[in-house]
Amino acid sequence: MRNAKSLLNLAKQVRDKHMTDGDASPLKVLNWTVVGPLIDQALVIDEKADQLKREKLKMFQQRDQQLQQLTNVLRDSKQMKVLGEWGFDVLDNRVASPDNAETAQVKV
C-alpha cells in the first residue's frame, strides 16, 4: 500500500482523539476492542518491515562488496586464461602492443 505510513498515522491520531473524547466521541459506535489492537498490530508490523528493509539494504551492500572482489579476481589475466581453458568464453580487452595487435580482443 502506497500510503501505509500515512494511513497508520491517521488511524493512530483518530484513536488518540477518540480516547481523549471518551464517552463524547462520535466514534464510540466502533468496536474499539477490535480496532485498537488492529492499529497496534499494524504499527508493530510496519516497524518490523522497516527494520527488515534496512537489513536487506545492508545485505545487498555486503553482497556487492563481495561481488566487486570476485569481479577483480575473475578479471585477473591468469584467471581468465584458466577460464578459457575450461571452455568459458572470455574476452581479453587488454591493450595490445603494435606487435601483438591481433590479441587485443581475442577470446581466450
Rosetta blueprint (number, residue, H / E / L):
1 M L
2 R L
3 N L
4 A H
5 K H
6 S H
7 L H
8 L H
9 N H
10 L H
11 A H
12 K H
13 Q H
14 V H
15 R H
16 D H
17 K H
18 H H
19 M H
20 T H
21 D H
22 G H
23 D H
24 A H
25 S L
26 P L
27 L L
28 K L
29 V L
30 L L
31 N L
32 W H
33 T H
34 V H
35 V H
36 G H
37 P H
38 L H
39 I H
40 D H
41 Q H
42 A H
43 L H
44 V H
45 I H
46 D H
47 E H
48 K H
49 A H
50 D H
51 Q H
52 L H
53 K H
54 R H
55 E H
56 K H
57 L H
58 K H
59 M H
60 F H
61 Q H
62 Q H
63 R H
64 D H
65 Q H
66 Q H
67 L H
68 Q H
69 Q H
70 L H
71 T H
72 N H
73 V H
74 L H
75 R H
76 D L
77 S H
78 K H
79 Q H
80 M H
81 K H
82 V H
83 L H
84 G H
85 E H
86 W L
87 G L
88 F L
89 D L
90 V L
91 L E
92 D E
93 N L
94 R L
95 V L
96 A L
97 S L
98 P H
99 D H
100 N H
101 A H
102 E H
103 T H
104 A L
105 Q L
106 V E
107 K E
108 V L
